[in-house]
Structure formats: C-alpha cells, structure tokens
Amino acid sequence: MDAAVKSKFEQILALDHQVEKLEDAQQVTPYLRYVTGYRYRLERSNHRRWGNAESPLEEGDFYQILPDQVDNGFYDWYCNNRPNHQWYRTPE
C-alpha cells in the first residue's frame, strides 16, 4: 500500500469513534478519489445500526460510501476496522 494512503488510513483510525467526522457529500467523494485514485458513490438508507450489531435501529436519512468498482482495498479496510460505522447522517 502506498505510504501516503496508509498515512490517511491511520489518520482516519485516530478519529474519535463516537463522533462522525465526514463533511458533506460534495466533499467526501472527491476527497476519497484524490486519496485513493478510485471513484466512490453514495447510497442512501432510512435506517441504520451504529456502533455494533446489537445497537438499536435508528430511523432517519443516512448515507454509505461505496466504491463504484473494485478499489485498492480502502472499502474493505474501512469495514474491517470500523464495523457498523458505514452509514452516516445525511449532512444537511
């Protein structure tokens, strides 16, 4: 893995796991493309479980970042390191 990308991964892991740090959808996907070199898309949902599989089901507007095609492992890395932290509040 490229050293710059690995450094970004380490910065993400260092974030406070109780607070969502994404900005808005217009900034997230271009940033991920810049960092990883791959395109990502947003999926929406009206519910999520946050933190662990046993957490209560939340209602609302949420989005998930997914690779448009196979990426360099970022998506799998993120899911493995932050399970049940893929659905974010819609920034509005």
N, C-alpha and C positions, 0 to 999 in steps of 0.2 A: 504494500500500500504506500502511496506517495506520502512523504513526510508532512507536507502541508495539510493534506486531507486528514492524516492521523492526528495532527495537532488540533484541527477543528473538531474532530470526534471527541478528543479529550476535553476541549472547552465545553462541549455540549454535556458531557457526563458530569462536569463540575457544577453545572447549574443546579439551583435549588430544586429538588424534585417535587416540592409541594406547590410551586408556582409555575404557571405556564409562561414561557418566555418568548413565544412567537410574536411577531409583529402583526402585519396583515397579509392577506393572501397575495396582494400585489407585490410584496417584498419577499415572501418566503420562497416561492418557486424560482424566481430569477437568482436568488442567493444560492439555493441548492444547485442550480445549473452551473453557477460560477465556481462553487466549491468542488463539485463532483464531476462536472463536464457532462452530466446527463439531464434529460428533461423529466420533470415531475408534473403530476396533475393533482387536483384536489377532488376528493369525494365528500359528499355530504351525508349526514345522518341526523335523525331526530332523537337519538338516544345513545348513551354510552355507559360503560363501567370504567371508572377512573381509579387507578392505583393498584387494584388487584381484582381477580376474577370474582371474589365474594362481595365486592363493594356494591352499594345499592345502584340500581339502574336510574340514571339521570335522564330527564326529558329536556329538550332544547334543540338548538341548532349547533352542530359540531362538524368539523371537517378533518379529514385524514389526508396526509401527503403520501402519494403512491408513485412509483416510477412508471413512466409511460411505456417502458420496455425494460429488459433486463439492465440493471445498473451495475455499478462496480462493487456491490456488496453493502452500500450505505443503508439501504432499507432493511435488509436482514440484520445488520449490525445494530441498528436502532431498535428494532423489535426485540432482539435478544437482550439488549442492555436496559431497555425501558419497557418491559411488558406491561400491557394495559395502560399505556400512555401515548396511544396513537391518535385518539380523537380529541381535537382541541376545540375550545369555544370559538364560535364564529366572531371575528373581531369587528364589531360594529359600534 
